[in-house]
Structures are given as C-alpha cells and as structure tokens.
C-alpha cells in the first residue's frame, strides 16, 4: 500500500471508466501509482466498469492487495459520461482526475494536472494533444486525427480550449459542485463540465497521446451522432444561460 501523506498534501481521486479493458488494468494501475509515488501524492483509483464480464473485477480485487484501487461494476447503466459521474459520486477526495483505461493518456502526467488545480492556477485542466509540446503517435490514423479535429472545431464557440475533446482532465470538487445539472450524451463529459461549470480558467498541459495498447476502440458512428446531439444541448444551454444573466 502507498504510504499515507500529511493532510496538507493534495489528495486525489482518479476515475477510470471501463468496458472490456481487462488487459489494460494491471499496467494502468502500476503506472498510475508509480507516478503518484514519485510525486508524493496520496490518491485512490476508482474503476467504474459497465459490467464487462471479462475478468476486470477479479483483476482489481488482486490489485487491491498492493494499491488503493477499487471497482464499481454497473449493471443497470451504460456509457462513459455517466460512468465518470458515478466515479465522482464515489470519490473521497477533493481533486478529481479522469483518464481513459486504454493507456492512450500518459498516467505520468497526472501529477502535473493535479499541481495546476492544487495551486489555484485553473479551475479545469486538460491533458492536451493540441498545444505546443504535445505529440500524437504516428500510429493514430489520418481518419481518427481528422475526426478529432472536426469535433474540436464544432465545439470551438463553447470554449477557448484547444483540446476540449480530451478525456484526460482534472478539476476540483468545488468546480464540480457549481455545475448546472449534468446530462451528457455520449462520451464528451469534459466538454460538458467546462460549459456547465462555467469554467473561466482552463489550463492545457501538453501530453504524448498514444494509440491504445489492448482492446478495441469504442468510437462508432452512433457515438458521433450522440456527440452532435450533445453539442446541440450545450449550445442551447449556453444561449439560455446567457439570456438569464
């Protein structure tokens, strides 16, 4: 188990939504807690799994002997965004970090995101693919890159962030608590939070974005359609919220 840190050090809840990501859970957990140990951060890792039935629960039970990790298996609900919100509800600490299970987001950058929140530099921090210093591995296909860029451009009027589509982000519980009711469609919960919590200061930390190491991508045409519906909701919220001011 990780050594407990003094109470004045930031304490972090890390939420990872999963569906059929069993092969990635051991390396993900190891890398997360190696990064946290080097940064002397106290944290918990919460896996929110959509009833994968692939051995994920058993793997996490094994990992609990060495790391402060636990799993919440959902049997009546599905979806990345709602899984993240369930993770927030389960979290014990006041700094919240979200990342994917497929190792496309480097766990080694978690301490940098946490520092930005803890020092008050931002109310939302993104592990960004599209700022100076960031890098996307060559294995990411042209179509995936194009899809990401188009999705980002469609969201540009909602936020000045260069990479609002990123699933790697951090915020404080205080920021979360001021958000309007959350009802995301699909998987872009970060964008939902930035808009509905009215985040004014967003910091983007450059990351190296890798292609997944195991399992299959969850991006489908249906998810892309849900994203367009989600955007319509957020634009409507922004317009009506502005009219109430």
C-alpha positions in Angstrom: 0.0 0.0 0.0 1.1 3.6 -0.6 2.3 5.5 2.5 -0.2 7.9 3.8 0.8 11.5 3.3 0.4 14.5 5.6 -3.0 16.1 5.5 -1.8 19.3 3.9 -0.8 17.5 0.7 -3.3 17.3 -2.1 -5.4 14.1 -2.1 -6.7 12.9 -5.4 -9.5 10.6 -6.7 -8.7 9.2 -10.1 -11.7 7.9 -12.1 -11.3 5.5 -15.0 -14.4 4.4 -16.9 -14.1 1.0 -18.4 -15.8 -1.5 -20.7 -13.8 -4.6 -21.6 -10.4 -3.2 -20.7 -9.2 -6.1 -18.5 -5.9 -6.4 -20.4 -5.0 -2.8 -19.6 -5.9 -2.7 -15.9 -2.6 -4.0 -14.5 -0.2 -1.8 -16.5 -2.5 1.2 -16.0 -2.6 0.8 -12.2 1.1 0.2 -11.9 1.9 3.3 -13.9 -0.6 5.5 -12.1 0.8 4.7 -8.7 4.4 4.8 -9.8 3.8 8.4 -11.0 2.0 9.3 -7.8 4.7 7.8 -5.5 7.4 9.9 -7.3 5.2 13.0 -6.9 4.4 12.1 -3.3 0.7 12.3 -3.9 -1.9 10.4 -1.9 -4.7 9.1 -4.1 -7.3 6.5 -4.8 -8.1 4.9 -8.1 -11.7 4.1 -8.9 -12.5 1.9 -11.8 -16.1 2.3 -13.0 -16.9 -0.7 -15.1 -20.0 -1.3 -17.3 -20.4 -5.0 -16.4 -17.7 -6.1 -18.8 -17.7 -9.7 -17.6 -14.1 -10.0 -18.8 -12.3 -10.6 -15.5 -11.9 -6.9 -14.7 -13.5 -7.2 -11.3 -11.2 -10.1 -10.4 -8.1 -8.3 -11.6 -9.0 -5.2 -9.5 -9.5 -7.5 -6.5 -6.0 -8.8 -6.9 -4.6 -5.3 -7.3 -6.2 -4.1 -4.1 -3.6 -6.1 -2.1 -0.9 -3.7 -3.4 -2.7 -0.5 -4.4 -5.6 1.7 -3.1 -7.8 0.8 -6.1 -11.4 -0.4 -6.2 -14.0 -1.2 -8.8 -17.7 -0.2 -9.1 -19.5 -2.5 -11.5 -22.6 -1.0 -13.0 -25.3 -3.5 -14.2 -28.2 -1.1 -15.0 -26.5 1.8 -16.7 -24.0 2.2 -19.6 -21.9 5.0 -21.0 -18.6 6.7 -20.4 -20.0 10.0 -19.3 -22.4 8.5 -16.7 -19.6 6.3 -15.5 -17.4 9.3 -14.8 -20.3 10.9 -12.9 -20.7 7.8 -10.9 -17.0 7.9 -10.1 -17.3 11.5 -8.9 -20.1 10.3 -6.6 -17.9 7.6 -5.2 -14.8 9.8 -4.8 -13.4 10.6 -1.4 -11.0 13.4 -2.2 -11.3 17.0 -3.4 -9.2 16.9 -6.6 -10.7 14.8 -9.3 -8.8 13.3 -12.3 -10.3 11.4 -15.2 -8.4 9.4 -17.8 -9.0 6.5 -20.2 -8.1 2.9 -19.4 -6.5 2.2 -22.8 -3.2 3.9 -21.9 -3.6 6.5 -24.6 -3.3 9.1 -21.8 0.1 9.0 -20.0 -0.6 8.4 -16.3 2.9 10.0 -15.7 1.2 13.4 -16.4 -1.3 13.1 -13.6 0.9 15.0 -11.0 1.2 17.9 -13.4 -2.6 18.2 -13.8 -3.0 17.9 -10.0 -0.5 20.7 -9.4 -2.4 23.1 -11.6 -5.6 22.5 -9.6 -3.9 22.5 -6.2 -2.0 25.7 -6.7 -5.1 27.5 -8.0 -3.8 28.1 -11.5 -7.0 26.9 -13.1 -10.5 25.6 -12.4 -10.2 23.0 -15.2 -7.0 21.3 -16.5 -6.7 19.3 -19.7 -4.1 16.8 -20.8 -4.0 18.3 -24.3 -3.0 16.8 -27.7 -3.1 20.2 -29.4 -0.9 22.7 -27.6 2.8 23.4 -28.0 4.9 20.5 -26.8 2.1 17.9 -27.3 2.6 14.9 -29.5 0.3 12.3 -31.1 2.0 9.0 -32.0 2.1 8.1 -35.7 0.0 5.0 -35.3 -3.1 7.2 -34.9 -4.8 7.0 -38.3 -5.5 10.0 -40.5 -9.2 9.4 -40.2 -9.0 9.5 -36.4 -7.0 12.7 -36.5 -9.5 14.3 -38.9 -12.5 13.2 -36.8 -10.9 14.7 -33.7 -10.1 18.0 -35.4 -13.6 18.4 -36.8 -15.2 17.6 -33.5 -12.9 20.2 -31.8 -13.8 22.9 -34.4 -17.5 22.3 -33.8 -17.0 22.9 -30.1 -14.8 26.0 -30.5 -17.6 28.6 -29.8 -18.3 26.8 -26.5 -14.7 27.0 -25.0 -11.4 28.5 -25.9 -9.7 25.2 -25.1 -7.6 23.8 -27.9 -8.5 20.2 -27.0 -11.9 20.2 -25.3 -12.5 16.6 -26.6 -9.8 15.2 -24.3 -10.8 12.6 -21.9 -7.8 13.3 -19.7 -8.7 16.2 -17.3 -8.7 17.4 -13.7 -10.9 19.7 -11.6 -11.7 20.3 -8.0 -14.8 19.2 -6.2 -15.7 22.9 -5.7 -15.8 23.4 -9.5 -17.9 20.3 -9.9 -20.3 21.5 -7.2 -21.1 24.7 -9.1 -22.1 23.0 -12.3 -25.6 23.2 -13.6 -27.3 19.8 -13.8 -25.3 17.4 -15.9 -26.9 15.4 -18.6 -24.2 14.5 -21.2 -25.0 12.3 -24.2 -22.1 10.1 -25.3 -18.6 10.4 -24.1 -17.5 14.1 -24.0 -18.1 14.7 -20.3 -15.1 17.1 -20.1 -16.7 19.5 -22.5 -20.0 19.2 -20.6 -18.2 20.1 -17.3 -16.3 23.1 -18.8 -19.6 24.6 -20.2 -21.9 23.8 -17.3 -19.5 24.7 -14.5 -18.7 27.9 -16.4 -15.0 27.3 -16.2 -13.2 30.6 -16.8 -9.6 29.5 -16.4 -8.6 26.4 -18.3 -5.0 25.2 -18.5 -3.9 22.7 -21.1 -0.9 20.6 -20.3 0.9 19.0 -23.3 0.9 15.2 -23.4 2.1 12.5 -25.7 -1.0 10.7 -26.9 -0.6 7.0 -27.7 -2.8 4.6 -29.6 -4.4 2.0 -27.3 -2.2 -1.0 -26.3 -5.0 -3.6 -26.0 -8.7 -3.9 -26.7 -10.9 -2.2 -29.3 -11.8 1.4 -29.8 -15.3 2.4 -28.6 -15.7 5.1 -31.2 -18.6 4.3 -33.5 -20.8 6.2 -35.9 -23.6 6.1 -33.2 -21.2 7.8 -30.8 -20.5 10.5 -33.4 -24.2 11.2 -33.8 -24.6 11.4 -30.0 -21.8 13.9 -30.0 -23.7 16.2 -32.4 -26.8 15.9 -30.2 -24.7 16.7 -27.2 -23.4 19.8 -28.9 -26.9 21.0 -29.7 -27.8 20.6 -26.0 -24.7 22.6 -24.9 -25.3 25.4 -27.4 -28.9 25.6 -26.2 -27.7 25.7 -22.6 -25.2 28.5 -23.4 -27.9 30.6 -25.1 -30.5 30.2 -22.4 -27.9 30.7 -19.6 -26.8 33.9 -21.3 -30.4 35.1 -21.7 -30.9 34.7 -17.9 -28.0 37.0 -17.0 
